[in-house]
Amino acid sequence: MSVQKNNPHGIDFSHIDTASLEPEAQVRLLIEHASMVGASDLFIFAGEPDYQVAMRLWGRMRTITTLPSAEGRQLLNYVKALAGIDITERRRPQDGRWIYRDDEKVIDLRLNLIPTREGEDLSIRLLDRDNNLLSLDQIGLGRYDRNALMEMLQSESGLILVTGPTGTGKTTTLYACLQHLNDGNRKINTLEDPIEFSLPGIRQSQVNPKVNLDFPELLRSVIRQQPDIIMVGEIRDKETAITAVRAANSGHLVFATLHAPVATGGVQSMLSFDIHPYFLASCLRGVIAQRLVRTLDPETRLRYELGEHNTTFADIESLLEPGEGVYFYGPDPTAENEGYCGRTAIFEMVTINRTLRDAIIQRQPTHEMEKIAEAGGMITFRKAAMLKVAQGVTSMEEVFKNIPVEYLDLDANA
Protein backbone atom coordinates (compact mmCIF):
# COMPACT_ATOMS: atom_id res chain seq x y z
CA MET A 1 0.00 0.00 0.00
CA SER A 2 2.89 2.32 -0.71
CA VAL A 3 3.49 4.63 -3.61
CA GLN A 4 6.52 4.15 -5.84
CA LYS A 5 8.96 7.03 -5.39
CA ASN A 6 10.61 8.98 -8.18
CA ASN A 7 14.04 7.76 -7.02
CA PRO A 8 13.70 4.20 -5.72
CA HIS A 9 17.45 3.96 -5.06
CA GLY A 10 17.69 7.00 -2.82
CA ILE A 11 21.05 8.45 -1.81
CA ASP A 12 24.26 6.45 -2.24
CA PHE A 13 25.76 6.51 1.26
CA SER A 14 28.86 4.56 0.17
CA HIS A 15 30.40 7.80 -1.12
CA ILE A 16 29.41 9.96 1.87
CA ASP A 17 31.38 10.28 5.11
CA THR A 18 28.31 10.77 7.28
CA ALA A 19 30.38 10.93 10.48
CA SER A 20 32.03 14.14 9.26
CA LEU A 21 28.70 15.94 8.80
CA GLU A 22 27.00 18.15 11.33
CA PRO A 23 23.91 16.60 13.01
CA GLU A 24 21.58 18.93 11.06
CA ALA A 25 23.00 17.71 7.75
CA GLN A 26 22.92 14.08 8.90
CA VAL A 27 19.25 14.31 9.83
CA ARG A 28 18.29 16.00 6.56
CA LEU A 29 20.22 13.41 4.56
CA LEU A 30 18.61 10.46 6.35
CA ILE A 31 15.07 11.83 6.05
CA GLU A 32 15.55 12.70 2.38
CA HIS A 33 16.83 9.20 1.70
CA ALA A 34 13.98 7.52 3.57
CA SER A 35 11.44 9.69 1.77
CA MET A 36 12.93 8.97 -1.66
CA VAL A 37 12.80 5.20 -1.31
CA GLY A 38 9.45 5.09 0.53
CA ALA A 39 10.65 3.84 3.92
CA SER A 40 8.09 3.75 6.72
CA ASP A 41 10.53 3.96 9.65
CA LEU A 42 14.04 5.11 10.55
CA PHE A 43 16.03 3.55 13.40
CA ILE A 44 19.14 4.54 15.33
CA PHE A 45 20.54 1.62 17.33
CA ALA A 46 23.02 2.38 20.09
CA GLY A 47 26.22 0.37 20.29
CA GLU A 48 29.99 0.28 20.71
CA PRO A 49 32.09 1.15 18.80
CA ASP A 50 29.41 2.17 16.27
CA TYR A 51 25.78 3.25 16.15
CA GLN A 52 23.76 1.62 13.38
CA VAL A 53 21.30 3.64 11.29
CA ALA A 54 18.65 1.53 9.56
CA MET A 55 15.22 1.83 7.94
CA ARG A 56 12.17 -0.33 7.31
CA LEU A 57 11.41 -0.50 3.60
CA TRP A 58 8.30 -2.41 2.46
CA GLY A 59 8.29 -4.28 5.76
CA ARG A 60 11.97 -5.30 5.69
CA MET A 61 14.90 -3.92 7.70
CA ARG A 62 17.84 -2.42 5.79
CA THR A 63 21.03 -0.86 7.16
CA ILE A 64 21.76 2.62 5.81
CA THR A 65 25.04 3.55 7.47
CA THR A 66 27.01 3.42 10.72
CA LEU A 67 28.36 6.22 12.88
CA PRO A 68 31.08 6.21 15.56
CA SER A 69 29.41 6.09 18.98
CA ALA A 70 30.27 9.71 19.84
CA GLU A 71 28.68 10.99 16.60
CA GLY A 72 25.74 8.61 17.07
CA ARG A 73 24.99 10.00 20.53
CA GLN A 74 25.33 13.54 19.19
CA LEU A 75 22.84 12.78 16.40
CA LEU A 76 20.44 11.17 18.87
CA ASN A 77 20.50 14.20 21.19
CA TYR A 78 20.00 16.56 18.26
CA VAL A 79 16.88 14.68 17.12
CA LYS A 80 15.56 14.57 20.72
CA ALA A 81 15.94 18.35 20.96
CA LEU A 82 14.11 18.89 17.67
CA ALA A 83 11.20 16.80 18.94
CA GLY A 84 11.05 18.53 22.34
CA ILE A 85 12.23 15.42 24.19
CA ASP A 86 14.24 15.73 27.41
CA ILE A 87 17.85 15.09 26.35
CA THR A 88 18.97 14.52 29.95
CA GLU A 89 16.55 11.61 30.49
CA ARG A 90 18.09 8.33 29.32
CA ARG A 91 16.56 5.81 31.73
CA ARG A 92 12.89 5.90 30.70
CA PRO A 93 11.04 5.48 27.38
CA GLN A 94 10.04 8.78 25.79
CA ASP A 95 7.82 9.88 22.91
CA GLY A 96 7.95 12.95 20.72
CA ARG A 97 6.85 14.48 17.46
CA TRP A 98 8.55 16.67 14.91
CA ILE A 99 7.36 18.00 11.55
CA TYR A 100 10.02 18.04 8.84
CA ARG A 101 9.52 20.61 6.09
CA ASP A 102 11.38 21.52 2.94
CA ASP A 103 10.39 23.21 -0.33
CA GLU A 104 8.65 20.10 -1.67
CA LYS A 105 7.25 18.04 1.22
CA VAL A 106 5.95 17.92 4.76
CA ILE A 107 6.69 14.77 6.78
CA ASP A 108 5.31 14.03 10.25
CA LEU A 109 7.90 12.25 12.37
CA ARG A 110 6.72 10.23 15.38
CA LEU A 111 9.61 9.37 17.71
CA ASN A 112 9.99 6.77 20.42
CA LEU A 113 13.09 6.19 22.55
CA ILE A 114 13.74 3.17 24.72
CA PRO A 115 16.75 2.45 26.96
CA THR A 116 18.78 -0.66 26.10
CA ARG A 117 21.95 -2.24 27.46
CA GLU A 118 24.04 -0.34 24.89
CA GLY A 119 22.23 2.99 25.24
CA GLU A 120 19.07 4.60 23.85
CA ASP A 121 17.46 3.21 20.70
CA LEU A 122 15.44 5.62 18.58
CA SER A 123 12.53 4.67 16.31
CA ILE A 124 11.06 7.26 13.93
CA ARG A 125 7.81 6.65 12.05
CA LEU A 126 7.68 8.73 8.85
CA LEU A 127 4.27 9.91 7.71
CA ASP A 128 4.60 11.59 4.33
CA ARG A 129 1.45 13.67 3.85
CA ASP A 130 1.77 13.58 0.06
CA ASN A 131 2.42 9.89 -0.46
CA ASN A 132 1.08 7.87 2.47
CA LEU A 133 -2.54 9.03 2.27
CA LEU A 134 -4.12 6.70 -0.29
CA SER A 135 -7.52 6.50 -1.95
CA LEU A 136 -9.68 3.39 -2.31
CA ASP A 137 -8.25 2.94 -5.81
CA GLN A 138 -4.69 2.74 -4.42
CA ILE A 139 -4.89 0.28 -1.54
CA GLY A 140 -4.92 -2.92 -3.61
CA LEU A 141 -8.62 -3.74 -3.86
CA GLY A 142 -9.62 -6.33 -6.43
CA ARG A 143 -12.91 -6.12 -8.27
CA TYR A 144 -14.77 -8.41 -5.84
CA ASP A 145 -13.22 -6.82 -2.75
CA ARG A 146 -14.18 -3.35 -3.97
CA ASN A 147 -17.78 -4.40 -4.53
CA ALA A 148 -17.94 -5.87 -1.00
CA LEU A 149 -16.44 -2.74 0.52
CA MET A 150 -18.74 -0.40 -1.39
CA GLU A 151 -21.71 -2.38 -0.11
CA MET A 152 -20.52 -1.76 3.46
CA LEU A 153 -19.89 1.95 2.84
CA GLN A 154 -23.43 2.48 1.57
CA SER A 155 -24.77 1.80 5.07
CA GLU A 156 -26.16 4.81 6.92
CA SER A 157 -25.39 3.24 10.29
CA GLY A 158 -23.71 0.18 11.79
CA LEU A 159 -20.25 -1.11 12.63
CA ILE A 160 -17.44 -1.83 10.16
CA LEU A 161 -14.33 -3.52 11.57
CA VAL A 162 -10.82 -3.62 10.09
CA THR A 163 -8.63 -6.35 11.55
CA GLY A 164 -5.07 -7.59 11.30
CA PRO A 165 -1.72 -7.46 13.11
CA THR A 166 0.13 -4.22 13.75
CA GLY A 167 1.66 -2.69 10.63
CA THR A 168 -0.67 -4.24 8.06
CA GLY A 169 -2.22 -1.00 6.81
CA LYS A 170 -5.46 -0.94 8.79
CA THR A 171 -5.35 2.82 9.39
CA THR A 172 -4.53 3.43 5.72
CA THR A 173 -7.66 1.50 4.75
CA LEU A 174 -9.77 3.44 7.25
CA TYR A 175 -8.47 6.78 5.95
CA ALA A 176 -9.27 5.72 2.38
CA CYS A 177 -12.84 4.89 3.45
CA LEU A 178 -13.25 8.21 5.26
CA GLN A 179 -11.97 10.17 2.26
CA HIS A 180 -14.52 8.38 0.08
CA LEU A 181 -17.34 9.26 2.48
CA ASN A 182 -16.20 12.84 3.10
CA ASP A 183 -18.56 14.55 0.65
CA GLY A 184 -19.48 17.50 2.86
CA ASN A 185 -22.94 16.16 3.65
CA ARG A 186 -21.96 14.20 6.76
CA LYS A 187 -20.19 15.10 9.99
CA ILE A 188 -17.21 12.81 10.54
CA ASN A 189 -15.27 12.52 13.80
CA THR A 190 -12.18 10.38 14.41
CA LEU A 191 -10.57 9.21 17.65
CA GLU A 192 -6.92 8.31 17.07
CA ASP A 193 -3.71 7.32 18.83
CA PRO A 194 -1.97 9.23 17.34
CA ILE A 195 -3.52 11.34 14.56
CA GLU A 196 -1.47 10.17 11.58
CA PHE A 197 -2.72 12.54 8.87
CA SER A 198 -4.71 15.73 8.78
CA LEU A 199 -7.93 15.13 6.83
CA PRO A 200 -9.60 18.38 5.69
CA GLY A 201 -13.29 18.49 6.54
CA ILE A 202 -12.99 15.79 9.23
CA ARG A 203 -12.91 16.50 12.98
CA GLN A 204 -9.98 14.60 14.50
CA SER A 205 -9.23 14.01 18.20
CA GLN A 206 -6.29 12.28 19.84
CA VAL A 207 -6.17 10.24 23.02
CA ASN A 208 -3.95 11.60 25.77
CA PRO A 209 -3.04 9.06 28.49
CA LYS A 210 -1.18 11.76 30.45
CA VAL A 211 -4.54 13.29 31.40
CA ASN A 212 -6.38 9.94 31.49
CA LEU A 213 -8.09 10.65 28.17
CA ASP A 214 -8.37 7.31 26.39
CA PHE A 215 -10.72 5.89 23.76
CA PRO A 216 -13.69 5.21 26.10
CA GLU A 217 -13.80 8.80 27.41
CA LEU A 218 -13.34 10.33 23.96
CA LEU A 219 -15.94 8.06 22.39
CA ARG A 220 -18.58 8.87 25.00
CA SER A 221 -17.97 12.59 24.46
CA VAL A 222 -17.85 12.54 20.67
CA ILE A 223 -21.26 10.86 20.49
CA ARG A 224 -22.67 14.03 22.06
CA GLN A 225 -21.11 16.01 19.16
CA GLN A 226 -23.83 14.59 16.87
CA PRO A 227 -21.55 12.95 14.26
CA ASP A 228 -22.85 10.88 11.37
CA ILE A 229 -19.65 8.83 11.11
CA ILE A 230 -17.17 7.90 13.85
CA MET A 231 -13.77 6.28 13.45
CA VAL A 232 -12.26 4.63 16.53
CA GLY A 233 -8.53 4.06 16.11
CA GLU A 234 -8.55 0.78 18.03
CA ILE A 235 -10.97 -1.22 20.16
CA ARG A 236 -8.77 -2.60 22.92
CA ASP A 237 -11.01 -2.77 25.97
CA LYS A 238 -14.51 -3.77 26.99
CA GLU A 239 -15.77 -0.24 27.56
CA THR A 240 -14.74 0.99 24.11
CA ALA A 241 -16.26 -2.11 22.46
CA ILE A 242 -19.60 -1.70 24.26
CA THR A 243 -19.77 2.04 23.52
CA ALA A 244 -18.92 1.48 19.83
CA VAL A 245 -21.67 -1.13 19.47
CA ARG A 246 -24.13 1.14 21.27
CA ALA A 247 -23.24 4.03 18.92
CA ALA A 248 -23.59 1.80 15.85
CA ASN A 249 -27.00 0.62 17.05
CA SER A 250 -28.18 4.19 17.67
CA GLY A 251 -27.79 5.49 14.12
CA HIS A 252 -24.06 6.20 13.69
CA LEU A 253 -21.78 4.58 11.13
CA VAL A 254 -18.79 3.44 13.19
CA PHE A 255 -15.41 2.31 11.86
CA ALA A 256 -12.89 0.65 14.17
CA THR A 257 -9.78 -1.52 14.13
CA LEU A 258 -8.96 -4.47 16.34
CA HIS A 259 -6.64 -7.45 16.32
CA ALA A 260 -8.00 -10.66 14.78
CA PRO A 261 -6.31 -13.08 12.36
CA VAL A 262 -9.16 -13.46 9.84
CA ALA A 263 -12.36 -11.59 9.01
CA THR A 264 -14.75 -13.88 10.88
CA GLY A 265 -12.31 -13.86 13.80
CA GLY A 266 -13.23 -10.22 14.29
CA VAL A 267 -16.65 -11.38 15.47
CA GLN A 268 -15.06 -13.58 18.15
CA SER A 269 -12.77 -10.74 19.21
CA MET A 270 -15.77 -8.50 19.78
CA LEU A 271 -17.69 -11.20 21.64
CA SER A 272 -14.67 -11.69 23.91
CA PHE A 273 -15.39 -8.17 25.25
CA ASP A 274 -18.71 -9.51 26.61
CA ILE A 275 -20.75 -7.82 23.90
CA HIS A 276 -24.26 -9.27 23.77
CA PRO A 277 -24.41 -11.35 20.55
CA TYR A 278 -27.79 -9.91 19.54
CA PHE A 279 -26.57 -6.31 19.75
CA LEU A 280 -23.40 -7.13 17.79
CA ALA A 281 -25.35 -9.04 15.13
CA SER A 282 -27.85 -6.22 14.71
CA CYS A 283 -25.23 -3.52 14.03
CA LEU A 284 -22.31 -5.30 12.35
CA ARG A 285 -22.16 -4.50 8.62
CA GLY A 286 -18.87 -6.10 7.68
CA VAL A 287 -15.34 -7.10 8.68
CA ILE A 288 -12.18 -6.49 6.66
CA ALA A 289 -9.04 -8.49 7.44
CA GLN A 290 -5.80 -7.63 5.69
CA ARG A 291 -2.09 -8.33 5.29
CA LEU A 292 0.63 -6.52 3.34
CA VAL A 293 2.93 -8.13 0.76
CA ARG A 294 5.66 -6.68 -1.38
CA THR A 295 4.80 -6.13 -5.04
CA LEU A 296 6.95 -7.53 -7.81
CA ASP A 297 8.84 -5.05 -9.97
CA PRO A 298 7.11 -5.38 -13.38
CA GLU A 299 10.37 -4.41 -15.10
CA THR A 300 12.44 -7.23 -13.61
CA ARG A 301 10.01 -9.96 -12.47
CA LEU A 302 10.69 -13.45 -13.76
CA ARG A 303 8.00 -15.46 -15.56
CA TYR A 304 7.63 -19.23 -15.37
CA GLU A 305 5.48 -21.50 -17.52
CA LEU A 306 2.90 -23.50 -15.56
CA GLY A 307 2.31 -26.24 -18.08
CA GLU A 308 -0.86 -27.31 -19.81
CA HIS A 309 -2.31 -29.49 -17.02
CA ASN A 310 -1.24 -27.44 -14.00
CA THR A 311 -4.06 -26.95 -11.47
CA THR A 312 -2.39 -24.33 -9.23
CA PHE A 313 -5.06 -21.72 -9.94
CA ALA A 314 -7.96 -24.07 -10.55
CA ASP A 315 -10.13 -22.96 -7.63
CA ILE A 316 -9.81 -19.25 -8.47
CA GLU A 317 -10.39 -19.69 -12.20
CA SER A 318 -13.75 -17.91 -11.98
CA LEU A 319 -12.03 -14.86 -10.45
CA LEU A 320 -9.37 -14.51 -13.16
CA GLU A 321 -9.51 -12.16 -16.13
CA PRO A 322 -8.50 -13.42 -19.59
CA GLY A 323 -4.73 -14.03 -19.73
CA GLU A 324 -4.30 -14.32 -15.97
CA GLY A 325 -3.20 -17.53 -14.28
CA VAL A 326 -1.18 -18.68 -17.29
CA TYR A 327 2.21 -17.96 -15.71
CA PHE A 328 3.90 -18.00 -12.31
CA TYR A 329 5.91 -14.88 -11.46
CA GLY A 330 8.80 -14.41 -9.06
CA PRO A 331 11.39 -11.78 -8.11
CA ASP A 332 14.75 -11.38 -9.80
CA PRO A 333 17.19 -11.76 -6.88
CA THR A 334 19.96 -10.11 -8.90
CA ALA A 335 18.01 -6.87 -9.30
CA GLU A 336 19.13 -3.89 -7.23
CA ASN A 337 15.73 -3.74 -5.49
CA GLU A 338 15.67 -7.54 -4.99
CA GLY A 339 12.84 -7.70 -7.51
CA TYR A 340 10.27 -5.70 -5.50
CA CYS A 341 9.06 -2.11 -5.78
CA GLY A 342 6.37 -1.43 -3.18
CA ARG A 343 3.63 -3.09 -1.15
CA THR A 344 -0.03 -3.91 -1.61
CA ALA A 345 -2.74 -5.37 0.59
CA ILE A 346 -4.35 -8.79 0.48
CA PHE A 347 -7.90 -8.58 1.83
CA GLU A 348 -10.45 -10.96 3.27
CA MET A 349 -13.84 -9.24 3.44
CA VAL A 350 -17.11 -10.49 4.82
CA THR A 351 -20.39 -8.62 4.55
CA ILE A 352 -22.88 -9.64 7.21
CA ASN A 353 -26.04 -11.27 5.88
CA ARG A 354 -29.03 -12.81 7.69
CA THR A 355 -27.41 -16.25 7.96
CA LEU A 356 -24.29 -14.78 9.55
CA ARG A 357 -26.39 -12.69 11.94
CA ASP A 358 -28.07 -15.87 13.15
CA ALA A 359 -24.63 -17.51 13.52
CA ILE A 360 -23.41 -14.57 15.63
CA ILE A 361 -26.46 -14.73 17.88
CA GLN A 362 -25.87 -18.46 18.32
CA ARG A 363 -22.16 -17.82 19.08
CA GLN A 364 -21.04 -20.27 16.42
CA PRO A 365 -17.25 -20.81 16.24
CA THR A 366 -15.04 -19.01 13.75
CA HIS A 367 -14.64 -21.97 11.36
CA GLU A 368 -18.42 -22.35 11.06
CA MET A 369 -18.86 -18.64 10.38
CA GLU A 370 -16.09 -18.84 7.79
CA LYS A 371 -17.96 -21.59 5.94
CA ILE A 372 -21.12 -19.49 5.93
CA ALA A 373 -19.22 -16.39 4.77
CA GLU A 374 -17.48 -18.26 1.97
CA ALA A 375 -20.78 -19.74 0.82
CA GLY A 376 -22.08 -16.16 0.72
CA GLY A 377 -19.27 -15.01 -1.58
CA MET A 378 -16.38 -14.13 0.72
CA ILE A 379 -12.97 -14.52 -0.92
CA THR A 380 -10.72 -16.13 1.69
CA PHE A 381 -7.13 -15.11 2.32
CA ARG A 382 -5.99 -18.19 0.38
CA LYS A 383 -7.95 -17.26 -2.73
CA ALA A 384 -7.10 -13.57 -2.47
CA ALA A 385 -3.40 -14.39 -2.13
CA MET A 386 -3.42 -16.83 -5.05
CA LEU A 387 -5.25 -14.23 -7.14
CA LYS A 388 -2.45 -11.71 -6.56
CA VAL A 389 0.09 -14.39 -7.52
CA ALA A 390 -1.83 -15.34 -10.67
CA GLN A 391 -1.96 -11.68 -11.67
CA GLY A 392 1.81 -11.30 -11.25
CA VAL A 393 1.35 -8.71 -8.49
CA THR A 394 3.34 -10.61 -5.84
CA SER A 395 5.23 -13.87 -5.37
CA MET A 396 4.52 -17.06 -3.48
CA GLU A 397 7.52 -16.27 -1.26
CA GLU A 398 5.80 -13.08 -0.10
CA VAL A 399 2.53 -14.89 0.49
CA PHE A 400 4.20 -17.50 2.70
CA LYS A 401 6.11 -14.82 4.64
CA ASN A 402 3.12 -12.64 5.43
CA ILE A 403 0.08 -14.90 5.66
CA PRO A 404 0.15 -17.78 8.18
CA VAL A 405 0.10 -21.17 6.47
CA GLU A 406 -2.99 -22.29 8.40
CA TYR A 407 -5.01 -19.58 6.64
CA LEU A 408 -3.65 -20.48 3.21
CA ASP A 409 -4.71 -24.15 3.19
CA LEU A 410 -2.87 -24.64 -0.09
CA ASP A 411 -3.78 -28.34 -0.16
CA ALA A 412 -7.35 -27.34 -0.98
CA ASN A 413 -6.66 -27.88 -4.66
CA ALA A 414 -5.51 -31.46 -4.19
C-alpha positions in Angstrom: 0.0 0.0 0.0 2.9 2.3 -0.7 3.5 4.6 -3.6 6.5 4.2 -5.8 9.0 7.0 -5.4 10.6 9.0 -8.2 14.0 7.8 -7.0 13.7 4.2 -5.7 17.4 4.0 -5.1 17.7 7.0 -2.8 21.0 8.5 -1.8 24.3 6.4 -2.2 25.8 6.5 1.3 28.9 4.6 0.2 30.4 7.8 -1.1 29.4 10.0 1.9 31.4 10.3 5.1 28.3 10.8 7.3 30.4 10.9 10.5 32.0 14.1 9.3 28.7 15.9 8.8 27.0 18.1 11.3 23.9 16.6 13.0 21.6 18.9 11.1 23.0 17.7 7.7 22.9 14.1 8.9 19.2 14.3 9.8 18.3 16.0 6.6 20.2 13.4 4.6 18.6 10.5 6.4 15.1 11.8 6.0 15.5 12.7 2.4 16.8 9.2 1.7 14.0 7.5 3.6 11.4 9.7 1.8 12.9 9.0 -1.7 12.8 5.2 -1.3 9.4 5.1 0.5 10.6 3.8 3.9 8.1 3.7 6.7 10.5 4.0 9.6 14.0 5.1 10.6 16.0 3.6 13.4 19.1 4.5 15.3 20.5 1.6 17.3 23.0 2.4 20.1 26.2 0.4 20.3 30.0 0.3 20.7 32.1 1.1 18.8 29.4 2.2 16.3 25.8 3.3 16.1 23.8 1.6 13.4 21.3 3.6 11.3 18.7 1.5 9.6 15.2 1.8 7.9 12.2 -0.3 7.3 11.4 -0.5 3.6 8.3 -2.4 2.5 8.3 -4.3 5.8 12.0 -5.3 5.7 14.9 -3.9 7.7 17.8 -2.4 5.8 21.0 -0.9 7.2 21.8 2.6 5.8 25.0 3.6 7.5 27.0 3.4 10.7 28.4 6.2 12.9 31.1 6.2 15.6 29.4 6.1 19.0 30.3 9.7 19.8 28.7 11.0 16.6 25.7 8.6 17.1 25.0 10.0 20.5 25.3 13.5 19.2 22.8 12.8 16.4 20.4 11.2 18.9 20.5 14.2 21.2 20.0 16.6 18.3 16.9 14.7 17.1 15.6 14.6 20.7 15.9 18.3 21.0 14.1 18.9 17.7 11.2 16.8 18.9 11.1 18.5 22.3 12.2 15.4 24.2 14.2 15.7 27.4 17.9 15.1 26.3 19.0 14.5 29.9 16.5 11.6 30.5 18.1 8.3 29.3 16.6 5.8 31.7 12.9 5.9 30.7 11.0 5.5 27.4 10.0 8.8 25.8 7.8 9.9 22.9 7.9 12.9 20.7 6.8 14.5 17.5 8.6 16.7 14.9 7.4 18.0 11.5 10.0 18.0 8.8 9.5 20.6 6.1 11.4 21.5 2.9 10.4 23.2 -0.3 8.6 20.1 -1.7 7.2 18.0 1.2 6.0 17.9 4.8 6.7 14.8 6.8 5.3 14.0 10.2 7.9 12.3 12.4 6.7 10.2 15.4 9.6 9.4 17.7 10.0 6.8 20.4 13.1 6.2 22.5 13.7 3.2 24.7 16.8 2.5 27.0 18.8 -0.7 26.1 21.9 -2.2 27.5 24.0 -0.3 24.9 22.2 3.0 25.2 19.1 4.6 23.9 17.5 3.2 20.7 15.4 5.6 18.6 12.5 4.7 16.3 11.1 7.3 13.9 7.8 6.6 12.1 7.7 8.7 8.8 4.3 9.9 7.7 4.6 11.6 4.3 1.4 13.7 3.9 1.8 13.6 0.1 2.4 9.9 -0.5 1.1 7.9 2.5 -2.5 9.0 2.3 -4.1 6.7 -0.3 -7.5 6.5 -1.9 -9.7 3.4 -2.3 -8.3 2.9 -5.8 -4.7 2.7 -4.4 -4.9 0.3 -1.5 -4.9 -2.9 -3.6 -8.6 -3.7 -3.9 -9.6 -6.3 -6.4 -12.9 -6.1 -8.3 -14.8 -8.4 -5.8 -13.2 -6.8 -2.7 -14.2 -3.4 -4.0 -17.8 -4.4 -4.5 -17.9 -5.9 -1.0 -16.4 -2.7 0.5 -18.7 -0.4 -1.4 -21.7 -2.4 -0.1 -20.5 -1.8 3.5 -19.9 1.9 2.8 -23.4 2.5 1.6 -24.8 1.8 5.1 -26.2 4.8 6.9 -25.4 3.2 10.3 -23.7 0.2 11.8 -20.3 -1.1 12.6 -17.4 -1.8 10.2 -14.3 -3.5 11.6 -10.8 -3.6 10.1 -8.6 -6.4 11.6 -5.1 -7.6 11.3 -1.7 -7.5 13.1 0.1 -4.2 13.8 1.7 -2.7 10.6 -0.7 -4.2 8.1 -2.2 -1.0 6.8 -5.5 -0.9 8.8 -5.3 2.8 9.4 -4.5 3.4 5.7 -7.7 1.5 4.7 -9.8 3.4 7.3 -8.5 6.8 6.0 -9.3 5.7 2.4 -12.8 4.9 3.5 -13.3 8.2 5.3 -12.0 10.2 2.3 -14.5 8.4 0.1 -17.3 9.3 2.5 -16.2 12.8 3.1 -18.6 14.5 0.7 -19.5 17.5 2.9 -22.9 16.2 3.7 -22.0 14.2 6.8 -20.2 15.1 10.0 -17.2 12.8 10.5 -15.3 12.5 13.8 -12.2 10.4 14.4 -10.6 9.2 17.7 -6.9 8.3 17.1 -3.7 7.3 18.8 -2.0 9.2 17.3 -3.5 11.3 14.6 -1.5 10.2 11.6 -2.7 12.5 8.9 -4.7 15.7 8.8 -7.9 15.1 6.8 -9.6 18.4 5.7 -13.3 18.5 6.5 -13.0 15.8 9.2 -12.9 16.5 13.0 -10.0 14.6 14.5 -9.2 14.0 18.2 -6.3 12.3 19.8 -6.2 10.2 23.0 -4.0 11.6 25.8 -3.0 9.1 28.5 -1.2 11.8 30.4 -4.5 13.3 31.4 -6.4 9.9 31.5 -8.1 10.6 28.2 -8.4 7.3 26.4 -10.7 5.9 23.8 -13.7 5.2 26.1 -13.8 8.8 27.4 -13.3 10.3 24.0 -15.9 8.1 22.4 -18.6 8.9 25.0 -18.0 12.6 24.5 -17.8 12.5 20.7 -21.3 10.9 20.5 -22.7 14.0 22.1 -21.1 16.0 19.2 -23.8 14.6 16.9 -21.5 13.0 14.3 -22.9 10.9 11.4 -19.7 8.8 11.1 -17.2 7.9 13.8 -13.8 6.3 13.5 -12.3 4.6 16.5 -8.5 4.1 16.1 -8.6 0.8 18.0 -11.0 -1.2 20.2 -8.8 -2.6 22.9 -11.0 -2.8 26.0 -14.5 -3.8 27.0 -15.8 -0.2 27.6 -14.7 1.0 24.1 -16.3 -2.1 22.5 -19.6 -1.7 24.3 -19.8 2.0 23.5 -18.9 1.5 19.8 -21.7 -1.1 19.5 -24.1 1.1 21.3 -23.2 4.0 18.9 -23.6 1.8 15.9 -27.0 0.6 17.0 -28.2 4.2 17.7 -27.8 5.5 14.1 -24.1 6.2 13.7 -21.8 4.6 11.1 -18.8 3.4 13.2 -15.4 2.3 11.9 -12.9 0.7 14.2 -9.8 -1.5 14.1 -9.0 -4.5 16.3 -6.6 -7.5 16.3 -8.0 -10.7 14.8 -6.3 -13.1 12.4 -9.2 -13.5 9.8 -12.4 -11.6 9.0 -14.7 -13.9 10.9 -12.3 -13.9 13.8 -13.2 -10.2 14.3 -16.6 -11.4 15.5 -15.1 -13.6 18.2 -12.8 -10.7 19.2 -15.8 -8.5 19.8 -17.7 -11.2 21.6 -14.7 -11.7 23.9 -15.4 -8.2 25.3 -18.7 -9.5 26.6 -20.8 -7.8 23.9 -24.3 -9.3 23.8 -24.4 -11.4 20.5 -27.8 -9.9 19.5 -26.6 -6.3 19.7 -23.4 -7.1 17.8 -25.3 -9.0 15.1 -27.8 -6.2 14.7 -25.2 -3.5 14.0 -22.3 -5.3 12.4 -22.2 -4.5 8.6 -18.9 -6.1 7.7 -15.3 -7.1 8.7 -12.2 -6.5 6.7 -9.0 -8.5 7.4 -5.8 -7.6 5.7 -2.1 -8.3 5.3 0.6 -6.5 3.3 2.9 -8.1 0.8 5.7 -6.7 -1.4 4.8 -6.1 -5.0 7.0 -7.5 -7.8 8.8 -5.1 -10.0 7.1 -5.4 -13.4 10.4 -4.4 -15.1 12.4 -7.2 -13.6 10.0 -10.0 -12.5 10.7 -13.5 -13.8 8.0 -15.5 -15.6 7.6 -19.2 -15.4 5.5 -21.5 -17.5 2.9 -23.5 -15.6 2.3 -26.2 -18.1 -0.9 -27.3 -19.8 -2.3 -29.5 -17.0 -1.2 -27.4 -14.0 -4.1 -26.9 -11.5 -2.4 -24.3 -9.2 -5.1 -21.7 -9.9 -8.0 -24.1 -10.6 -10.1 -23.0 -7.6 -9.8 -19.2 -8.5 -10.4 -19.7 -12.2 -13.7 -17.9 -12.0 -12.0 -14.9 -10.5 -9.4 -14.5 -13.2 -9.5 -12.2 -16.1 -8.5 -13.4 -19.6 -4.7 -14.0 -19.7 -4.3 -14.3 -16.0 -3.2 -17.5 -14.3 -1.2 -18.7 -17.3 2.2 -18.0 -15.7 3.9 -18.0 -12.3 5.9 -14.9 -11.5 8.8 -14.4 -9.1 11.4 -11.8 -8.1 14.8 -11.4 -9.8 17.2 -11.8 -6.9 20.0 -10.1 -8.9 18.0 -6.9 -9.3 19.1 -3.9 -7.2 15.7 -3.7 -5.5 15.7 -7.5 -5.0 12.8 -7.7 -7.5 10.3 -5.7 -5.5 9.1 -2.1 -5.8 6.4 -1.4 -3.2 3.6 -3.1 -1.1 0.0 -3.9 -1.6 -2.7 -5.4 0.6 -4.4 -8.8 0.5 -7.9 -8.6 1.8 -10.5 -11.0 3.3 -13.8 -9.2 3.4 -17.1 -10.5 4.8 -20.4 -8.6 4.5 -22.9 -9.6 7.2 -26.0 -11.3 5.9 -29.0 -12.8 7.7 -27.4 -16.3 8.0 -24.3 -14.8 9.5 -26.4 -12.7 11.9 -28.1 -15.9 13.1 -24.6 -17.5 13.5 -23.4 -14.6 15.6 -26.5 -14.7 17.9 -25.9 -18.5 18.3 -22.2 -17.8 19.1 -21.0 -20.3 16.4 -17.2 -20.8 16.2 -15.0 -19.0 13.7 -14.6 -22.0 11.4 -18.4 -22.4 11.1 -18.9 -18.6 10.4 -16.1 -18.8 7.8 -18.0 -21.6 5.9 -21.1 -19.5 5.9 -19.2 -16.4 4.8 -17.5 -18.3 2.0 -20.8 -19.7 0.8 -22.1 -16.2 0.7 -19.3 -15.0 -1.6 -16.4 -14.1 0.7 -13.0 -14.5 -0.9 -10.7 -16.1 1.7 -7.1 -15.1 2.3 -6.0 -18.2 0.4 -7.9 -17.3 -2.7 -7.1 -13.6 -2.5 -3.4 -14.4 -2.1 -3.4 -16.8 -5.0 -5.3 -14.2 -7.1 -2.4 -11.7 -6.6 0.1 -14.4 -7.5 -1.8 -15.3 -10.7 -2.0 -11.7 -11.7 1.8 -11.3 -11.2 1.4 -8.7 -8.5 3.3 -10.6 -5.8 5.2 -13.9 -5.4 4.5 -17.1 -3.5 7.5 -16.3 -1.3 5.8 -13.1 -0.1 2.5 -14.9 0.5 4.2 -17.5 2.7 6.1 -14.8 4.6 3.1 -12.6 5.4 0.1 -14.9 5.7 0.2 -17.8 8.2 0.1 -21.2 6.5 -3.0 -22.3 8.4 -5.0 -19.6 6.6 -3.6 -20.5 3.2 -4.7 -24.2 3.2 -2.9 -24.6 -0.1 -3.8 -28.3 -0.2 -7.4 -27.3 -1.0 -6.7 -27.9 -4.7 -5.5 -31.5 -4.2 
